[in-house]
Amino acid sequence: MIIKRIGLFCLGLHSLLYGWTINSLVHTTDAQSGLLWIPLMFVDFPITLLPLWSSEWWGYSDWINHWNNHTLSILLSPISLVFGILGSLWWYYLPLLRLFMPSKWGNAE
């Protein structure tokens, strides 16, 4: 039960970081705003390898300029979907991995 609470706390913390990043991207006019994804790359390390295999990672500025609606283009970008959905799920299920550890490492119930 406590592991689910830890998972929900991590999910909430990650969602706040993701929301802050999206808010910053929507309200900026800086040409290098795509660099705001860098902190999430370190936080979601195994998940960040997924967009690197995709050609969409390097075409971020083309994706943003393709749509007429700036906010919608940021929310539907492949990077945003990977970090927003998969990253949040990763942080929710990460504490559950402790249940599968051997008992000599202090398995939590």
MMTF fields as JSON, N, C-alpha, C and O atoms, coordinates in Angstrom:
{
  "mmtfVersion": "1.0.0",
  "mmtfProducer": "UNKNOWN",
  "numBonds": 435,
  "numAtoms": 436,
  "numGroups": 109,
  "numChains": 1,
  "numModels": 1,
  "chainsPerModel": [1],
  "groupsPerChain": [109],
  "chainIdList": ["A"],
  "bondAtomList": [4, 2, 8, 6, 12, 10, 16, 14, 20, 18, 24, 22, 28, 26, 32, 30, 36, 34, 40, 38, 44, 42, 48, 46, 52, 50, 56, 54, 60, 58, 64, 62, 68, 66, 72, 70, 76, 74, 80, 78, 84, 82, 88, 86, 92, 90, 96, 94, 100, 98, 104, 102, 108, 106, 112, 110, 116, 114, 120, 118, 124, 122, 128, 126, 132, 130, 136, 134, 140, 138, 144, 142, 148, 146, 152, 150, 156, 154, 160, 158, 164, 162, 168, 166, 172, 170, 176, 174, 180, 178, 184, 182, 188, 186, 192, 190, 196, 194, 200, 198, 204, 202, 208, 206, 212, 210, 216, 214, 220, 218, 224, 222, 228, 226, 232, 230, 236, 234, 240, 238, 244, 242, 248, 246, 252, 250, 256, 254, 260, 258, 264, 262, 268, 266, 272, 270, 276, 274, 280, 278, 284, 282, 288, 286, 292, 290, 296, 294, 300, 298, 304, 302, 308, 306, 312, 310, 316, 314, 320, 318, 324, 322, 328, 326, 332, 330, 336, 334, 340, 338, 344, 342, 348, 346, 352, 350, 356, 354, 360, 358, 364, 362, 368, 366, 372, 370, 376, 374, 380, 378, 384, 382, 388, 386, 392, 390, 396, 394, 400, 398, 404, 402, 408, 406, 412, 410, 416, 414, 420, 418, 424, 422, 428, 426, 432, 430],
  "bondOrderList": [1, 1, 1, 1, 1, 1, 1, 1, 1, 1, 1, 1, 1, 1, 1, 1, 1, 1, 1, 1, 1, 1, 1, 1, 1, 1, 1, 1, 1, 1, 1, 1, 1, 1, 1, 1, 1, 1, 1, 1, 1, 1, 1, 1, 1, 1, 1, 1, 1, 1, 1, 1, 1, 1, 1, 1, 1, 1, 1, 1, 1, 1, 1, 1, 1, 1, 1, 1, 1, 1, 1, 1, 1, 1, 1, 1, 1, 1, 1, 1, 1, 1, 1, 1, 1, 1, 1, 1, 1, 1, 1, 1, 1, 1, 1, 1, 1, 1, 1, 1, 1, 1, 1, 1, 1, 1, 1, 1],
  "groupList": [{"groupName": "MET", "atomNameList": ["N", "CA", "C", "O"], "elementList": ["N", "C", "C", "O"], "formalChargeList": [0, 0, 0, 0], "bondAtomList": [1, 0, 2, 1, 3, 2], "bondOrderList": [1, 1, 2], "singleLetterCode": "M", "chemCompType": "L-PEPTIDE LINKING"}, {"groupName": "ILE", "atomNameList": ["N", "CA", "C", "O"], "elementList": ["N", "C", "C", "O"], "formalChargeList": [0, 0, 0, 0], "bondAtomList": [1, 0, 2, 1, 3, 2], "bondOrderList": [1, 1, 2], "singleLetterCode": "I", "chemCompType": "L-PEPTIDE LINKING"}, {"groupName": "LYS", "atomNameList": ["N", "CA", "C", "O"], "elementList": ["N", "C", "C", "O"], "formalChargeList": [0, 0, 0, 0], "bondAtomList": [1, 0, 2, 1, 3, 2], "bondOrderList": [1, 1, 2], "singleLetterCode": "K", "chemCompType": "L-PEPTIDE LINKING"}, {"groupName": "ARG", "atomNameList": ["N", "CA", "C", "O"], "elementList": ["N", "C", "C", "O"], "formalChargeList": [0, 0, 0, 0], "bondAtomList": [1, 0, 2, 1, 3, 2], "bondOrderList": [1, 1, 2], "singleLetterCode": "R", "chemCompType": "L-PEPTIDE LINKING"}, {"groupName": "GLY", "atomNameList": ["N", "CA", "C", "O"], "elementList": ["N", "C", "C", "O"], "formalChargeList": [0, 0, 0, 0], "bondAtomList": [1, 0, 2, 1, 3, 2], "bondOrderList": [1, 1, 2], "singleLetterCode": "G", "chemCompType": "PEPTIDE LINKING"}, {"groupName": "LEU", "atomNameList": ["N", "CA", "C", "O"], "elementList": ["N", "C", "C", "O"], "formalChargeList": [0, 0, 0, 0], "bondAtomList": [1, 0, 2, 1, 3, 2], "bondOrderList": [1, 1, 2], "singleLetterCode": "L", "chemCompType": "L-PEPTIDE LINKING"}, {"groupName": "PHE", "atomNameList": ["N", "CA", "C", "O"], "elementList": ["N", "C", "C", "O"], "formalChargeList": [0, 0, 0, 0], "bondAtomList": [1, 0, 2, 1, 3, 2], "bondOrderList": [1, 1, 2], "singleLetterCode": "F", "chemCompType": "L-PEPTIDE LINKING"}, {"groupName": "CYS", "atomNameList": ["N", "CA", "C", "O"], "elementList": ["N", "C", "C", "O"], "formalChargeList": [0, 0, 0, 0], "bondAtomList": [1, 0, 2, 1, 3, 2], "bondOrderList": [1, 1, 2], "singleLetterCode": "C", "chemCompType": "L-PEPTIDE LINKING"}, {"groupName": "HIS", "atomNameList": ["N", "CA", "C", "O"], "elementList": ["N", "C", "C", "O"], "formalChargeList": [0, 0, 0, 0], "bondAtomList": [1, 0, 2, 1, 3, 2], "bondOrderList": [1, 1, 2], "singleLetterCode": "H", "chemCompType": "L-PEPTIDE LINKING"}, {"groupName": "SER", "atomNameList": ["N", "CA", "C", "O"], "elementList": ["N", "C", "C", "O"], "formalChargeList": [0, 0, 0, 0], "bondAtomList": [1, 0, 2, 1, 3, 2], "bondOrderList": [1, 1, 2], "singleLetterCode": "S", "chemCompType": "L-PEPTIDE LINKING"}, {"groupName": "TYR", "atomNameList": ["N", "CA", "C", "O"], "elementList": ["N", "C", "C", "O"], "formalChargeList": [0, 0, 0, 0], "bondAtomList": [1, 0, 2, 1, 3, 2], "bondOrderList": [1, 1, 2], "singleLetterCode": "Y", "chemCompType": "L-PEPTIDE LINKING"}, {"groupName": "TRP", "atomNameList": ["N", "CA", "C", "O"], "elementList": ["N", "C", "C", "O"], "formalChargeList": [0, 0, 0, 0], "bondAtomList": [1, 0, 2, 1, 3, 2], "bondOrderList": [1, 1, 2], "singleLetterCode": "W", "chemCompType": "L-PEPTIDE LINKING"}, {"groupName": "THR", "atomNameList": ["N", "CA", "C", "O"], "elementList": ["N", "C", "C", "O"], "formalChargeList": [0, 0, 0, 0], "bondAtomList": [1, 0, 2, 1, 3, 2], "bondOrderList": [1, 1, 2], "singleLetterCode": "T", "chemCompType": "L-PEPTIDE LINKING"}, {"groupName": "ASN", "atomNameList": ["N", "CA", "C", "O"], "elementList": ["N", "C", "C", "O"], "formalChargeList": [0, 0, 0, 0], "bondAtomList": [1, 0, 2, 1, 3, 2], "bondOrderList": [1, 1, 2], "singleLetterCode": "N", "chemCompType": "L-PEPTIDE LINKING"}, {"groupName": "VAL", "atomNameList": ["N", "CA", "C", "O"], "elementList": ["N", "C", "C", "O"], "formalChargeList": [0, 0, 0, 0], "bondAtomList": [1, 0, 2, 1, 3, 2], "bondOrderList": [1, 1, 2], "singleLetterCode": "V", "chemCompType": "L-PEPTIDE LINKING"}, {"groupName": "ASP", "atomNameList": ["N", "CA", "C", "O"], "elementList": ["N", "C", "C", "O"], "formalChargeList": [0, 0, 0, 0], "bondAtomList": [1, 0, 2, 1, 3, 2], "bondOrderList": [1, 1, 2], "singleLetterCode": "D", "chemCompType": "L-PEPTIDE LINKING"}, {"groupName": "ALA", "atomNameList": ["N", "CA", "C", "O"], "elementList": ["N", "C", "C", "O"], "formalChargeList": [0, 0, 0, 0], "bondAtomList": [1, 0, 2, 1, 3, 2], "bondOrderList": [1, 1, 2], "singleLetterCode": "A", "chemCompType": "L-PEPTIDE LINKING"}, {"groupName": "GLN", "atomNameList": ["N", "CA", "C", "O"], "elementList": ["N", "C", "C", "O"], "formalChargeList": [0, 0, 0, 0], "bondAtomList": [1, 0, 2, 1, 3, 2], "bondOrderList": [1, 1, 2], "singleLetterCode": "Q", "chemCompType": "L-PEPTIDE LINKING"}, {"groupName": "PRO", "atomNameList": ["N", "CA", "C", "O"], "elementList": ["N", "C", "C", "O"], "formalChargeList": [0, 0, 0, 0], "bondAtomList": [1, 0, 2, 1, 3, 2], "bondOrderList": [1, 1, 2], "singleLetterCode": "P", "chemCompType": "L-PEPTIDE LINKING"}, {"groupName": "GLU", "atomNameList": ["N", "CA", "C", "O"], "elementList": ["N", "C", "C", "O"], "formalChargeList": [0, 0, 0, 0], "bondAtomList": [1, 0, 2, 1, 3, 2], "bondOrderList": [1, 1, 2], "singleLetterCode": "E", "chemCompType": "L-PEPTIDE LINKING"}],
  "groupTypeList": [0, 1, 1, 2, 3, 1, 4, 5, 6, 7, 5, 4, 5, 8, 9, 5, 5, 10, 4, 11, 12, 1, 13, 9, 5, 14, 8, 12, 12, 15, 16, 17, 9, 4, 5, 5, 11, 1, 18, 5, 0, 6, 14, 15, 6, 18, 1, 12, 5, 5, 18, 5, 11, 9, 9, 19, 11, 11, 4, 10, 9, 15, 11, 1, 13, 8, 11, 13, 13, 8, 12, 5, 9, 1, 5, 5, 9, 18, 1, 9, 5, 14, 6, 4, 1, 5, 4, 9, 5, 11, 11, 10, 10, 5, 18, 5, 5, 3, 5, 6, 0, 18, 9, 2, 11, 4, 13, 16, 19],
  "groupIdList": [1, 2, 3, 4, 5, 6, 7, 8, 9, 10, 11, 12, 13, 14, 15, 16, 17, 18, 19, 20, 21, 22, 23, 24, 25, 26, 27, 28, 29, 30, 31, 32, 33, 34, 35, 36, 37, 38, 39, 40, 41, 42, 43, 44, 45, 46, 47, 48, 49, 50, 51, 52, 53, 54, 55, 56, 57, 58, 59, 60, 61, 62, 63, 64, 65, 66, 67, 68, 69, 70, 71, 72, 73, 74, 75, 76, 77, 78, 79, 80, 81, 82, 83, 84, 85, 86, 87, 88, 89, 90, 91, 92, 93, 94, 95, 96, 97, 98, 99, 100, 101, 102, 103, 104, 105, 106, 107, 108, 109],
  "secStructList": [7, 2, 2, 2, 2, 2, 2, 2, 2, 2, 2, 2, 2, 2, 2, 2, 2, 2, 2, 2, 2, 2, 2, 2, 2, 2, 6, 7, 7, 7, 6, 6, 4, 4, 4, 4, 4, 2, 2, 2, 2, 2, 2, 6, 2, 2, 2, 2, 2, 2, 2, 2, 6, 1, 6, 6, 6, 6, 6, 2, 2, 2, 2, 2, 2, 2, 1, 1, 7, 2, 2, 2, 2, 2, 2, 6, 1, 2, 2, 2, 2, 0, 0, 0, 0, 0, 2, 2, 2, 2, 2, 2, 2, 4, 4, 4, 4, 4, 4, 4, 1, 7, 4, 4, 4, 7, 7, 7, 7],
  "xCoordList": [0.823, 0.0, 0.865, 0.559, 1.946, 2.812, 3.542, 3.867, 3.793, 4.479, 3.59, 4.082, 2.289, 1.376, 1.345, 1.251, 1.424, 1.457, 2.736, 2.715, 3.835, 5.095, 5.004, 5.469, 4.404, 4.22, 3.347, 3.644, 2.272, 1.4, 2.115, 1.928, 2.93, 3.698, 4.688, 4.811, 5.391, 6.345, 5.632, 6.131, 4.469, 3.67, 3.255, 3.335, 2.817, 2.414, 3.574, 3.433, 4.723, 5.905, 6.355, 6.714, 6.333, 6.703, 5.692, 6.075, 4.43, 3.401, 3.557, 3.333, 3.941, 4.202, 5.391, 5.343, 6.446, 7.608, 7.254, 7.691, 6.468, 6.02, 5.121, 5.266, 4.203, 3.319, 4.089, 3.772, 5.109, 5.941, 6.685, 6.801, 7.19, 7.908, 6.982, 7.35, 5.786, 4.823, 4.437, 4.372, 4.183, 3.826, 4.954, 4.703, 6.181, 7.32, 7.459, 7.787, 7.211, 7.315, 6.221, 6.46, 5.034, 3.918, 4.146, 3.803, 4.719, 4.843, 6.198, 6.492, 7.021, 8.319, 8.355, 7.644, 9.18, 9.406, 10.865, 11.305, 11.601, 13.014, 13.192, 12.44, 14.176, 14.418, 14.961, 14.825, 15.562, 16.13, 15.26, 15.769, 13.976, 13.065, 13.022, 12.625, 13.42, 13.453, 14.428, 14.345, 15.351, 16.309, 15.668, 16.291, 14.437, 13.742, 13.429, 13.096, 13.531, 13.301, 14.5, 14.379, 15.64, 16.865, 16.718, 17.147, 16.136, 15.987, 15.15, 15.433, 14.129, 13.327, 14.096, 13.792, 15.08, 15.893, 16.665, 16.829, 17.134, 17.876, 16.947, 17.29, 15.789, 14.838, 14.25, 14.081, 13.94, 13.314, 14.325, 14.047, 15.478, 16.567, 16.205, 16.455, 15.651, 15.423, 14.385, 14.448, 13.444, 12.391, 12.951, 12.431, 13.997, 14.541, 15.225, 15.492, 15.507, 16.118, 15.115, 15.518, 13.829, 12.816, 12.764, 12.791, 12.691, 12.655, 13.973, 13.991, 15.073, 16.347, 16.388, 17.112, 15.62, 15.555, 14.643, 14.65, 13.87, 12.917, 13.533, 14.304, 13.191, 13.676, 12.949, 13.4, 11.826, 11.063, 11.8, 11.526, 12.732, 13.451, 14.232, 14.23, 14.895, 15.741, 14.933, 15.435, 13.707, 12.862, 11.886, 10.777, 12.281, 11.373, 10.924, 9.737, 11.84, 11.457, 10.566, 9.682, 10.786, 9.9, 8.5, 7.51, 8.418, 7.118, 6.356, 5.16, 7.038, 6.402, 5.919, 4.843, 6.691, 6.322, 5.316, 4.774, 5.054, 4.142, 2.68, 1.89, 2.313, 0.931, 0.63, 1.529, -0.611, -1.021, -1.189, -0.922, -1.628, -1.854, -0.586, -0.217, 0.071, 1.35, 1.195, 2.01, 0.167, -0.045, -0.334, 0.205, -1.176, -1.51, -0.289, -0.108, 0.536, 1.727, 2.708, 3.39, 2.782, 3.671, 3.104, 3.844, 1.807, 1.192, 1.208, 1.308, 1.112, 1.058, 2.403, 2.477, 3.457, 4.77, 5.176, 4.818, 5.912, 6.323, 7.113, 6.978, 7.927, 8.696, 7.76, 7.94, 6.771, 5.824, 5.024, 4.784, 4.615, 3.843, 4.686, 4.2, 5.942, 6.812, 7.062, 6.937, 7.414, 7.707, 6.452, 6.481, 5.365, 4.14, 3.458, 3.028, 3.352, 2.623, 3.56, 3.377, 4.555, 5.441, 6.309, 6.554, 6.771, 7.578, 6.791, 7.307, 5.546, 4.714, 4.39, 4.395, 4.112, 3.863, 5.111, 5.022, 6.269, 7.527, 7.689, 8.058, 7.418, 7.593, 6.504, 6.711, 5.346, 4.304, 4.677, 4.503, 5.186, 5.482, 6.884, 7.169, 7.75, 9.113, 9.167, 9.939, 8.391, 8.431, 7.906, 8.26, 7.075, 6.565, 7.652, 7.504, 8.733, 9.834, 10.467, 11.094, 10.302, 10.851, 10.185, 10.799, 8.969, 8.283, 8.921, 8.779, 9.621, 10.212, 11.682, 12.348, 12.178, 13.56, 13.664, 12.698, 14.825, 15.011, 14.868, 15.186, 14.393, 14.122, 15.397, 15.323, 16.548, 17.788, 18.137, 18.972, 17.498, 17.706, 16.654, 16.592, 15.84, 14.838, 13.568, 13.198, 12.907, 11.676, 10.587, 10.283, 10.008, 8.93, 7.592, 7.37, 6.73, 5.388, 4.395, 3.211],
  "yCoordList": [-1.196, 0.0, 1.257, 2.236, 1.215, 2.391, 2.605, 3.736, 1.518, 1.636, 2.343, 3.112, 2.089, 2.801, 4.294, 5.122, 4.628, 6.051, 6.715, 7.85, 6.002, 6.541, 6.716, 7.718, 5.736, 5.835, 7.013, 7.718, 7.227, 8.376, 9.695, 10.666, 9.734, 10.944, 11.234, 12.375, 10.2, 10.374, 10.781, 11.619, 10.191, 10.56, 12.024, 12.744, 12.465, 13.858, 14.819, 15.873, 14.454, 15.299, 15.4, 16.478, 14.278, 14.282, 15.073, 15.795, 14.949, 15.697, 17.2, 17.981, 17.61, 19.035, 19.533, 20.625, 18.742, 19.12, 19.181, 20.087, 18.225, 18.215, 19.418, 20.067, 19.722, 20.878, 22.186, 23.086, 22.3, 23.498, 23.645, 24.749, 22.525, 22.567, 22.986, 23.826, 22.415, 22.78, 24.249, 24.961, 24.707, 26.109, 27.035, 28.07, 26.664, 27.48, 27.497, 28.531, 26.362, 26.298, 27.103, 27.717, 27.102, 27.83, 29.334, 30.066, 29.798, 31.236, 31.816, 32.954, 31.083, 31.609, 31.902, 31.278, 32.846, 33.148, 32.898, 33.245, 32.305, 32.048, 30.972, 29.998, 31.147, 30.187, 28.862, 27.833, 28.876, 27.657, 27.087, 26.508, 27.247, 26.772, 25.256, 24.714, 24.564, 23.106, 22.558, 21.392, 23.401, 22.969, 22.807, 22.268, 23.264, 23.079, 21.606, 21.244, 20.757, 19.323, 18.636, 17.5, 19.295, 18.676, 18.188, 17.069, 18.962, 18.408, 17.127, 16.224, 17.046, 15.819, 14.653, 13.496, 14.938, 13.854, 13.145, 11.926, 13.904, 13.289, 12.62, 11.583, 13.198, 12.643, 11.33, 10.385, 11.266, 10.078, 9.28, 8.936, 8.978, 8.43, 7.246, 7.343, 6.159, 5.071, 5.435, 4.949, 6.278, 6.67, 7.6, 7.629, 8.359, 9.311, 8.635, 9.279, 7.371, 6.673, 6.42, 6.242, 6.401, 6.152, 7.231, 6.886, 8.525, 9.513, 9.646, 10.136, 9.222, 9.306, 8.368, 8.623, 7.287, 6.372, 6.894, 6.387, 7.893, 8.457, 9.664, 10.413, 9.843, 11.02, 12.278, 13.386, 12.124, 13.286, 14.067, 15.25, 13.421, 14.119, 15.295, 16.383, 15.077, 16.124, 17.108, 18.186, 16.779, 17.687, 18.44, 18.751, 18.74, 19.372, 20.747, 21.064, 21.561, 22.909, 22.848, 23.688, 21.866, 21.703, 21.313, 21.781, 20.458, 20.027, 21.201, 21.356, 22.025, 23.168, 24.185, 24.762, 24.408, 25.391, 24.85, 25.616, 23.551, 22.936, 23.265, 23.427, 23.365, 23.578, 25.066, 25.861, 25.441, 26.833, 27.18, 28.311, 26.22, 26.438, 26.053, 24.879, 27.022, 26.781, 25.853, 24.951, 26.064, 25.234, 23.79, 22.864, 23.594, 22.242, 21.542, 20.339, 22.285, 21.671, 21.211, 20.201, 21.941, 21.524, 20.297, 19.363, 20.294, 19.164, 17.878, 16.793, 17.976, 16.786, 16.408, 15.486, 17.102, 16.737, 15.376, 15.049, 14.595, 13.269, 13.329, 12.446, 14.351, 14.481, 14.691, 14.097, 15.533, 15.819, 14.578, 14.327, 13.809, 12.599, 11.559, 10.898, 11.417, 10.439, 10.839, 10.015, 12.102, 12.536, 12.657, 12.353, 13.091, 13.293, 12.003, 11.849, 11.076, 9.834, 8.74, 8.222, 8.392, 7.29, 7.637, 6.788, 8.882, 9.288, 9.252, 8.823, 9.698, 9.669, 8.238, 7.918, 7.383, 5.975, 5.306, 4.478, 5.667, 5.129, 5.458, 4.59, 6.694, 7.091, 6.531, 6.405, 6.192, 5.559, 4.11, 3.644, 3.409, 1.987, 1.716, 0.583, 2.689, 2.473, 1.96, 1.039, 2.503, 1.942, 0.507, -0.222, 0.09, -1.282, -2.304, -3.48, -1.875, -2.797, -3.32, -4.379, -2.586, -3.015, -4.303, -5.069, -4.551, -5.785, -7.022, -8.121, -6.858, -8.0, -8.213, -9.074, -7.43, -7.605, -8.83, -9.191, -9.47, -10.586, -10.115, -8.971, -11.0, -10.62, -10.263, -9.552, -10.735, -10.385, -8.907, -8.377, -8.229, -6.793, -5.97, -4.753, -6.602, -5.87, -5.613, -4.463, -6.675, -6.56, -5.889, -6.332, -4.84, -4.12, -4.734, -5.124, -4.817, -5.371, -4.269, -4.534],
  "zCoordList": [0.0, 0.0, 0.0, -0.681, 0.773, 0.836, -0.491, -0.852, -1.209, -2.494, -3.51, -4.335, -3.458, -4.359, -4.047, -4.953, -2.776, -2.404, -2.903, -3.379, -2.79, -3.296, -4.809, -5.351, -5.491, -6.938, -7.331, -8.296, -6.586, -6.872, -6.602, -7.335, -5.555, -5.267, -6.397, -6.842, -6.856, -7.959, -9.241, -9.992, -9.494, -10.665, -10.587, -11.582, -9.426, -9.261, -9.428, -10.048, -8.874, -9.004, -10.462, -10.935, -11.163, -12.579, -13.399, -14.32, -13.083, -13.811, -13.604, -14.53, -12.395, -12.151, -12.971, -13.538, -13.033, -13.836, -15.315, -16.025, -15.776, -17.172, -17.451, -18.487, -16.55, -16.723, -16.737, -17.514, -15.872, -15.864, -17.189, -17.72, -17.723, -18.998, -20.125, -20.946, -20.179, -21.225, -21.094, -22.096, -19.882, -19.667, -20.119, -20.735, -19.816, -20.24, -21.755, -22.336, -22.396, -23.854, -24.542, -25.582, -23.97, -24.578, -24.494, -25.422, -23.393, -23.17, -23.554, -23.19, -24.266, -24.657, -26.153, -26.942, -26.521, -27.937, -28.3, -29.396, -27.391, -27.615, -28.676, -28.713, -29.526, -30.602, -30.076, -30.738, -28.913, -28.352, -27.242, -26.282, -27.372, -26.329, -26.238, -25.206, -27.288, -27.245, -26.22, -25.836, -25.776, -24.756, -23.386, -22.471, -23.236, -21.957, -21.685, -20.556, -22.707, -22.517, -21.865, -21.407, -21.814, -21.294, -19.848, -19.565, -18.912, -17.551, -17.518, -16.731, -18.361, -18.38, -18.985, -18.694, -19.817, -20.37, -19.262, -19.297, -18.286, -17.187, -16.183, -15.615, -15.964, -14.997, -15.509, -14.739, -16.791, -17.394, -18.205, -19.354, -17.644, -18.452, -19.34, -20.542, -18.872, -19.83, -20.887, -22.016, -20.527, -21.461, -22.535, -23.65, -22.221, -23.186, -24.357, -25.372, -24.236, -25.359, -26.481, -27.63, -26.177, -27.204, -28.277, -29.459, -27.94, -29.014, -29.76, -30.889, -29.154, -29.859, -31.054, -32.017, -31.004, -32.133, -33.229, -34.351, -32.904, -33.854, -34.55, -33.95, -35.803, -36.532, -36.083, -36.372, -35.379, -34.927, -33.847, -33.646, -33.148, -32.085, -32.654, -32.08, -33.774, -34.34, -35.164, -35.481, -35.52, -36.281, -35.405, -35.839, -34.173, -33.218, -33.701, -33.624, -34.192, -34.636, -35.87, -36.034, -36.74, -37.899, -37.452, -38.014, -36.443, -35.93, -35.328, -35.573, -34.546, -33.891, -34.922, -34.76, -35.968, -36.988, -37.991, -38.788, -37.973, -38.934, -38.641, -39.571, -37.386, -36.985, -36.859, -36.583, -37.056, -36.876, -35.401, -34.995, -34.605, -33.177, -32.414, -32.377, -31.816, -31.145, -29.937, -29.745, -29.13, -27.94, -28.324, -27.718, -29.322, -29.773, -30.359, -30.169, -31.062, -31.654, -30.579, -30.753, -29.479, -28.389, -27.68, -27.37, -27.424, -26.71, -27.526, -26.955, -28.847, -29.691, -30.296, -31.108, -29.914, -30.443, -29.87, -28.739, -30.637, -30.144, -28.84, -27.994, -28.673, -27.436, -26.254, -25.191, -26.449, -25.375, -25.001, -23.82, -25.99, -25.703, -24.968, -24.05, -25.369, -24.705, -23.256, -22.35, -23.039, -21.676, -20.83, -19.637, -21.42, -20.651, -20.262, -19.119, -21.192, -20.923, -20.416, -19.314, -21.216, -20.827, -19.619, -18.762, -19.552, -18.401, -17.107, -16.075, -17.155, -15.946, -15.536, -14.347, -16.501, -16.174, -15.607, -14.7, -16.143, -15.63, -14.15, -13.359, -13.773, -12.381, -11.481, -10.274, -12.043, -11.228, -10.919, -9.793, -11.916, -11.728, -11.192, -10.808, -11.152, -10.667, -9.225, -8.96, -8.277, -6.917, -6.84, -5.914, -7.785, -7.758, -8.069, -7.738, -8.696, -8.974, -7.686, -7.681, -6.614, -5.323, -4.845, -4.101, -5.249, -4.845, -5.456, -4.919, -6.57, -7.25, -6.893, -7.467, -5.95, -5.51, -4.611, -3.939, -4.595, -3.665, -2.22, -1.897, -1.362, 0.028, 0.797, 1.799, 0.357, 1.058, 0.878, 1.611, -0.1, -0.302, 0.418, 0.238, 1.216, 1.984, 1.195, 0.959, 0.792, 0.012, 0.838, 1.946, 0.311, 1.01, 0.647, -0.5, 1.59, 1.358, 1.164, 0.956]
}
